Amino acid sequence: MILIENFVEDAVRKAKHLEPGKCLDTRTHKRDRGVMIVKNGETYTVYEDGFYHEVFSQLSLAEMEKLLKKLRKREFPNSRVVHFYEWNSIEEVCHARRY
C-alpha cells in the first residue's frame, strides 16, 4: 500500500525500473479503479481504468509524470492509499481482470 500523496513519485520511480513490455498496475483499495503503466522501450503507455477509460500512448517520462498528476485527481479523488502490482504483460492483467 502506498499513500496517495506519494502516488506520482512512487509510480514514476517504479516505472523507470520496469523492463520493456512489463506492466505496473495501480489500484484503489476496492480494486474497482486504477491506472496501468506499460513500458515500451523508451516510451510508456498509460491505461486509465475507472471513472473514464482512456489510453495514452508514446509518453516520455516527463509527460507521464504530468499525466499521472491529472489522473490521480480524476481516478483517486477520495482514496487514501493505492496498491501497486507488477505484471509480466498487459495481456496478463486483462486476463486477471476479465476484460
C-alpha positions in Angstrom: 0.0 0.0 0.0 1.2 3.4 -0.9 -0.1 6.7 0.5 -1.9 8.7 -2.2 0.3 11.7 -1.6 3.3 9.6 -2.8 1.5 8.0 -5.8 3.0 10.0 -8.6 6.6 9.8 -7.3 6.4 6.1 -6.5 4.7 5.2 -9.8 7.4 7.1 -11.8 10.2 5.5 -9.8 8.8 2.0 -10.3 8.0 2.6 -14.0 11.7 3.7 -14.6 12.8 0.3 -13.4 10.3 -1.8 -15.4 11.6 -4.0 -18.2 10.1 -3.3 -21.6 6.8 -5.0 -22.0 6.1 -5.2 -18.3 3.1 -3.5 -16.6 2.7 -1.6 -13.4 -1.0 -1.7 -12.2 -2.1 0.7 -9.5 -5.5 0.1 -7.9 -7.7 1.5 -5.2 -8.4 -0.5 -2.1 -11.6 -1.8 -3.6 -9.7 -2.5 -6.9 -12.5 -1.0 -8.9 -10.4 1.9 -10.4 -6.9 2.1 -11.5 -4.1 3.2 -13.8 -1.9 0.8 -15.7 1.6 1.8 -17.0 3.3 -0.3 -19.7 6.9 0.3 -20.6 7.6 0.2 -24.4 11.3 0.7 -24.7 11.9 4.4 -24.1 8.3 5.4 -24.0 5.3 4.5 -21.9 1.6 3.7 -22.4 -0.9 4.6 -19.7 -4.3 2.9 -19.4 -6.9 4.7 -17.4 -9.5 2.2 -16.0 -12.1 3.7 -13.7 -14.4 6.6 -14.0 -13.0 7.1 -17.5 -11.5 4.5 -19.9 -8.7 6.1 -22.0 -5.3 5.1 -23.4 -2.4 7.5 -23.6 0.4 6.2 -25.9 4.0 7.2 -26.6 4.6 9.2 -23.5 8.0 10.3 -22.3 8.8 10.0 -18.6 8.1 13.7 -18.0 4.8 13.6 -20.0 3.8 10.5 -18.0 4.5 12.2 -14.7 2.4 15.2 -15.7 -0.5 12.9 -16.8 -0.3 10.9 -13.5 -0.8 14.0 -11.5 -4.0 14.7 -13.5 -5.2 11.1 -13.3 -4.6 11.0 -9.5 -7.2 13.7 -9.0 -9.6 12.2 -11.5 -9.4 8.5 -10.6 -8.5 8.6 -6.9 -10.4 11.6 -5.5 -11.3 10.1 -2.1 -8.7 7.4 -1.8 -6.1 7.5 0.9 -4.0 4.6 -0.3 -3.4 2.7 -3.6 -1.9 -0.7 -4.3 0.9 -1.4 -6.8 1.0 -4.7 -8.7 3.7 -5.7 -11.3 2.6 -7.9 -14.2 4.6 -9.5 -17.0 2.4 -8.1 -19.7 -0.8 -6.2 -20.3 -2.5 -9.4 -21.5 -1.9 -11.0 -18.1 -3.7 -8.0 -16.5 -6.6 -8.3 -18.9 -6.9 -12.0 -18.2 -6.8 -11.5 -14.5 -9.4 -8.7 -14.6 -11.5 -10.5 -17.3 -11.6 -7.6 -19.8 
